[in-house]
Amino acid sequence: MLRLNDILLISLVMNSQPKIHVLSNNSLLLDASHLSHNTLAIQEKIWALVNFCTKTNDFVDLVPAMNSLTLYLKSAHNLNKWRHALPQYWHDIKADSFVGKHHLIKTTYNGDDLTYVANYHNLSIQDVINIHSKARYFVLFLGFQPGFAYLYGLDTRLHTPRRSEPRIKVPKGAVAIGAEQTGIYPADTPGGWHIIGHTKTALFDSTDSQPCLIQPGDTIEFVDINKGGHS
């Protein structure tokens, strides 16, 4: 009969491992969403694991999402090998073994919703700009549309509920805030985030060998190109 301490130890070991799901005969899902409340710490492990798996040349594609990773194998013959090996790789991988690129995004803070965001938080426009541009943001994953980066690191002082009425068209390059996140629209699209600025930095080019400028695990800083010129 198992003692209470044995049960607790087994539970601890099981809860420290990601869940591995078979999606098809050549794809797996690693789900680590239950492991920690520290989103960034889990994402750092995922980025490091992506970097490791890429070097094995066993995969067609590796798609990180929020605290999860989908792995598409080149051969179904390797499915069981990776299904059993992933938990051990996850245990052994060091989160700091992968370092992404750092991007400086030149931004004009002149968005249509800048004043709204400032008033909502009882801040001045310059306060909003200073808070937004002084943070370093981590790219958690890409989604929504090609090149759209979901960023981690928005100061809680700027967390702003999405617009009650989304825009039919948000222009390419719009820098915006939606709830607890900030981001950049890579192309014209409908959207419900508050626009606080614009950038001319191209985030997606379908003709490039790596179409997305920004990759999961990269970091971003927004640079106010009109620094000192706001009222």
C-alpha positions as CSV (number, residue, x, y, z in Angstrom):
1,M,0.0,0.0,0.0
2,L,1.3,3.4,-0.9
3,R,2.0,5.8,1.9
4,L,0.9,9.5,1.8
5,N,4.5,10.6,1.2
6,D,4.8,8.2,-1.7
7,I,1.6,9.5,-3.2
8,L,2.7,13.1,-2.8
9,L,6.1,12.3,-4.4
10,I,4.4,10.6,-7.4
11,S,2.1,13.6,-7.8
12,L,4.9,16.0,-7.6
13,V,6.9,14.2,-10.3
14,M,3.8,13.9,-12.6
15,N,3.0,17.6,-12.2
16,S,6.5,18.7,-13.0
17,Q,6.3,17.2,-16.5
18,P,4.5,18.5,-19.5
19,K,1.6,16.6,-21.0
20,I,2.3,15.0,-24.4
21,H,-0.6,14.4,-26.7
22,V,-0.5,12.6,-30.1
23,L,-2.4,14.8,-32.6
24,S,-1.8,12.6,-35.7
25,N,0.5,10.0,-37.0
26,N,3.3,12.6,-37.4
27,S,2.5,15.3,-34.9
28,L,2.6,15.9,-31.1
29,L,1.5,18.5,-28.7
30,L,3.5,19.4,-25.7
31,D,1.3,21.1,-23.1
32,A,3.0,22.8,-20.2
33,S,0.2,25.2,-19.2
34,H,-0.3,23.4,-15.9
35,L,3.3,23.6,-14.7
36,S,3.6,27.1,-13.4
37,H,1.9,30.5,-13.0
38,N,5.1,32.0,-14.5
39,T,4.2,32.3,-18.1
40,L,7.6,33.7,-19.2
41,A,9.6,30.9,-17.4
42,I,7.6,28.2,-19.2
43,Q,7.9,30.0,-22.6
44,E,11.7,30.3,-22.1
45,K,11.8,26.5,-21.8
46,I,9.7,26.1,-24.9
47,W,12.0,28.4,-26.9
48,A,15.0,26.5,-25.8
49,L,13.3,23.2,-26.7
50,V,12.4,24.5,-30.2
51,N,16.0,25.5,-30.7
52,F,17.1,22.0,-29.7
53,C,14.6,20.2,-31.8
54,T,15.4,22.3,-34.8
55,K,19.0,21.0,-34.7
56,T,17.9,17.4,-34.9
57,N,16.4,17.8,-38.4
58,D,13.5,15.5,-37.4
59,F,10.8,18.1,-37.8
60,V,9.0,19.8,-40.7
61,D,7.7,22.5,-38.4
62,L,7.7,23.5,-34.7
63,V,5.0,25.9,-33.6
64,P,5.2,27.4,-30.1
65,A,2.0,28.8,-28.6
66,M,1.1,30.0,-25.1
67,N,2.9,27.5,-22.8
68,S,2.6,24.8,-25.4
69,L,4.5,23.5,-28.5
70,T,3.2,21.6,-31.5
71,L,5.8,19.4,-33.3
72,Y,5.4,18.2,-36.8
73,L,7.6,15.3,-37.6
74,K,9.1,14.5,-41.0
75,S,8.5,10.8,-40.5
76,A,5.8,9.0,-38.6
77,H,8.3,6.4,-37.6
78,N,9.8,8.8,-35.1
79,L,6.5,9.6,-33.4
80,N,6.9,7.1,-30.5
81,K,10.6,8.0,-30.0
82,W,9.8,11.7,-29.5
83,R,6.6,11.0,-27.5
84,H,8.7,9.2,-24.9
85,A,11.7,11.4,-25.1
86,L,10.1,14.9,-24.8
87,P,9.5,14.8,-21.1
88,Q,13.2,14.0,-20.4
89,Y,14.4,16.7,-22.9
90,W,12.0,19.1,-21.1
91,H,13.6,18.1,-17.7
92,D,17.1,18.5,-19.0
93,I,16.8,21.6,-21.2
94,K,18.0,24.9,-19.7
95,A,15.7,27.9,-20.2
96,D,18.6,30.2,-20.8
97,S,20.2,28.1,-23.5
98,F,18.4,30.1,-26.1
99,V,18.8,33.8,-26.6
100,G,16.6,35.5,-29.2
101,K,17.3,38.7,-31.2
102,H,16.6,42.1,-29.8
103,H,14.6,44.6,-32.0
104,L,14.3,48.3,-31.7
105,I,11.0,49.4,-33.1
106,K,11.0,53.1,-34.0
107,T,7.6,54.4,-33.1
108,T,5.6,57.6,-33.6
109,Y,3.2,57.9,-30.7
110,N,0.3,59.6,-32.4
111,G,-2.4,56.9,-32.3
112,D,-6.1,57.7,-32.4
113,D,-6.6,56.1,-29.0
114,L,-3.6,57.5,-27.2
115,T,-5.6,60.2,-25.4
116,Y,-8.3,57.6,-24.4
117,V,-5.6,55.3,-22.9
118,A,-4.1,58.2,-21.0
119,N,-7.5,59.4,-19.6
120,Y,-8.6,55.8,-18.7
121,H,-5.6,55.5,-16.4
122,N,-5.5,59.0,-15.2
123,L,-2.1,59.6,-16.8
124,S,-0.7,62.2,-19.2
125,I,0.0,61.3,-22.8
126,Q,3.7,61.6,-22.0
127,D,3.3,59.2,-19.1
128,V,1.8,56.6,-21.4
129,I,4.6,57.0,-23.9
130,N,7.3,56.8,-21.3
131,I,5.8,53.7,-19.6
132,H,5.2,51.9,-23.0
133,S,8.6,52.8,-24.5
134,K,10.7,52.0,-21.4
135,A,9.7,48.3,-21.1
136,R,11.4,45.3,-22.7
137,Y,8.9,42.9,-24.3
138,F,9.3,39.2,-24.9
139,V,7.8,37.6,-28.0
140,L,5.7,34.7,-26.6
141,F,4.5,33.4,-30.0
142,L,3.2,34.5,-33.4
143,G,-0.5,34.3,-34.4
144,F,-3.6,36.0,-35.5
145,Q,-2.0,37.0,-38.8
146,P,1.4,36.4,-40.3
147,G,4.0,38.4,-38.3
148,F,1.8,39.4,-35.4
149,A,3.8,38.9,-32.2
150,Y,2.1,38.3,-28.9
151,L,4.2,40.3,-26.4
152,Y,4.8,39.8,-22.7
153,G,5.8,42.7,-20.5
154,L,3.2,45.4,-20.7
155,D,3.3,47.5,-17.5
156,T,0.1,46.9,-15.4
157,R,-0.5,50.7,-15.5
158,L,-1.4,50.4,-19.2
159,H,-3.6,47.4,-19.1
160,T,-6.7,48.6,-21.0
161,P,-9.8,46.6,-21.9
162,R,-10.3,46.2,-25.7
163,R,-12.5,48.6,-27.6
164,S,-16.2,48.0,-27.2
165,E,-16.5,48.4,-31.0
166,P,-13.6,47.0,-33.0
167,R,-12.4,48.9,-36.0
168,I,-13.2,47.5,-39.5
169,K,-9.6,48.5,-40.5
170,V,-6.6,48.9,-38.4
171,P,-3.7,50.2,-40.5
172,K,-0.5,48.3,-41.1
173,G,2.2,49.3,-38.5
174,A,-0.3,50.3,-35.8
175,V,1.1,49.9,-32.3
176,A,-1.7,49.1,-30.0
177,I,-2.8,47.9,-26.5
178,G,-5.4,45.2,-25.9
179,A,-6.1,44.2,-22.3
180,E,-2.8,43.0,-20.8
181,Q,-0.9,43.0,-24.1
182,T,0.6,45.3,-26.6
183,G,1.5,44.5,-30.2
184,I,2.0,45.7,-33.8
185,Y,-0.4,45.0,-36.7
186,P,1.7,43.7,-39.6
187,A,-1.0,44.4,-42.2
188,D,-4.3,46.2,-42.6
189,T,-6.9,44.2,-40.7
190,P,-10.0,44.5,-38.5
191,G,-9.1,44.8,-34.8
192,G,-10.3,45.9,-31.4
193,W,-7.1,47.1,-29.7
194,H,-6.4,50.7,-28.8
195,I,-4.0,52.4,-31.3
196,I,-1.4,54.5,-29.5
197,G,1.2,54.8,-32.2
198,H,2.6,53.7,-35.6
199,T,5.8,52.2,-36.9
200,K,7.3,51.8,-40.4
201,T,9.1,48.6,-39.5
202,A,8.0,45.9,-41.8
203,L,7.1,42.8,-39.8
204,F,6.2,40.4,-42.6
205,D,7.6,39.8,-46.1
206,S,6.3,36.8,-48.0
207,T,9.2,36.9,-50.5
208,D,11.9,36.6,-47.7
209,S,13.4,33.3,-46.8
210,Q,12.3,34.1,-43.2
211,P,9.1,36.0,-43.8
212,C,8.6,37.1,-40.2
213,L,11.0,39.7,-38.9
214,I,10.3,38.9,-35.3
215,Q,10.4,35.3,-33.9
216,P,9.3,33.7,-30.7
217,G,11.9,34.3,-28.0
218,D,13.0,37.6,-29.4
219,T,12.7,40.8,-27.4
220,I,11.4,44.2,-28.4
221,E,11.8,47.8,-27.3
222,F,9.7,50.6,-28.7
223,V,11.7,53.7,-29.4
224,D,9.9,57.1,-29.4
225,I,11.2,58.9,-32.4
226,N,9.7,62.2,-31.3
227,K,11.1,62.0,-27.8
228,G,10.5,65.2,-26.0
229,G,8.1,66.5,-28.5
230,H,4.8,65.5,-26.9
231,S,2.5,67.5,-24.7
